[in-house]
């Protein structure tokens, strides 16, 4: 089987620039973007792009004094470049909850450095991040009038609890951060806290009610206009509502989460739409996310209320089986029957009980390559690749 590669979207050396409508300029990296809006009395910058070095290049292109910076939420790809734009001492506006997010990121820096490396297929960088905090925060709605334009800010819960979307009525333009990305909404991330699916749908419905002519999303890295903008809003609303309501229905029926992630699907019309492709997140992650929001950890199995460590349990099962060959043979059969995920879970009994077993590591590589070969969702594919590489390094270390 040919080696699978991870997906890397960070580290692009330069942004691409455009002026999609009068008075609005955008800069785009593969995962991030920003927009600056010209008014008769200065500039309003919406998001800052991911990196300071790219931000400095953007700053050179901005003609006029930056009066305001608006953070659409506290993820690093939206606020990471802020230090590049401080020459004019702008007011930096964000949700009231955003500073708490930045404090949390500092507190969890070692953990977040690791999960970022896995998620984005990059080396681990051990550092505590530095942020430019907002100078003004708000909840609810806020209006800024600058020269010939009005900026209507709305603090909501969506991908984060500190999301803000902006509407400029004079342009009929909505700047919605990551409420829409170029694919299935990122409502599930296997490493991150729960997102707010129902509030997310309601926020998009509020945007849709304005009947905007222009929608800037993915940090303004993507731009849609006219009927296409409305269609994409409608598609995302329908997808979120459908999956959310299915999860609620299954919770009320008592479906186990491990069954739920396989039973819940988007309707065919939505699943096959190119604007909802699972390129970054995926339906299973969405289901896990909504389940965690509404449901405690206990799955109604008394064995799971106060469980012993997983390694201890699997070691007992391994001792009952008796020999590694029985496990490896069965996993091989599952692999041959295209049941790689089940094989991966069965093999875990051996790996947890005897992590030094080279044949088990080799088999896990085969399973992960089988699973990852047809997986083009960034987060899951990069996870498979991370553990393939980890097992390969382990095997190589035993040859020395």
C-alpha positions, 0 to 999 in steps of 0.5 A: 500500500502506498504511503499516505501523506498528511494535509498541511495548510499552515505556513504559506509564505504570502497572502493573496489580495483582492478588492471584491467590492468597492471599499473592501479589501481582503487578504487570504492564506489557506486557513485564514483571512482578514478584510479591511473596510475603507470609510471616509474617516479611516479604516476598520480591520476585521480579523488580522490573519494568522501571523504577524509577518504576513500582517506586516505585509498587509499593513503596507497595503492599507491606505489610511489610519486604522481606527478599529480592529474587530475580532470575529473570535479568539482563534489564532488564525483570526487574531494572530497577526494583530501586533502588525497593525498597532501603529495607529493605536486602534480600538480593538473590539471583541466579545466579552468572553474573548479575553478568557479564551486567551487566558485559557490558551496560555494555561493549556499551552503544552497541551495545545501545542501538541494537538495543533501539531497533530491537527495541522501536520506540523512539528510541535512548537513548545511555547506559550503564545502571546496575544494582543488583547482587546481594548473594548469588549461587549455582549449583545449588539454594538454599533460603530459609526465611522465616516460614511459607514455603519458597522453593526456588531453581533456577539453570539455563540457559534464555533466559540462562545466569543464569536462576533459577526459584522454587518455593514448596511451601506454595503449590504455586506456581512462579515461572519468569521468562521460561521461558514467555511469552505465545507461542512461547518466546523462544529466538531473538533475531536481535540477541542471543547464543544461548539454551539450548534443550535446557536450557530444555526440561529446566528446564520438565520439572523444573517440570512434575514438581512438578505445580504448581497455579499458574505465574507467568511472563513475570516474573509478568506472566502467571498460570496455574492448574490444568489450564491451567498444566500444559497450557502447560508441556506445550505449551512443552516439546513445542515446544522439543523438536520444533524443537530435535530438527529442527535437530539432525537437519538439522545431522547431514544437512548441511542449509544454514542458509538452507534449514533455516529454511524447512524446519523447522516446528512440528507442526500441533497446536502451530503452531495453538495460541494459546499458541504464537503467534509474537508476540515471536519466531518459528520461524526465529529459534529455528532460527538460535539452535540452529544457532549453538549447535551449529554453527560459522560455516563452512557448508562453502562454501570461498568463505565460510571467509575471505570478503572484505567483503560490499560488495566482493563485491556491487560485483563482481556489480553491475559484471558486471550493468552497469546498475541498470535490470536489477536494478530490473526483475528485482526488480520482477518478483519483487515482482509474483510475491510473492517479496519476500524474494528480491527484497530480497536481489537488490536488495541488490546495487544498494544495496550498490554504489550506496547513493545510488540513490533508485529502489533505496531506493524499491523496498526500501521497497515490498519491506519493506512487502510483507513486513511487512504480514502479519508480526505478530512484534514483533522481525521487524516492528519490524526491517522498520519500522526500515529502511522509516523509515531509507530514507524519511529518506534519500530525504527528505534528498536533496530538500533 
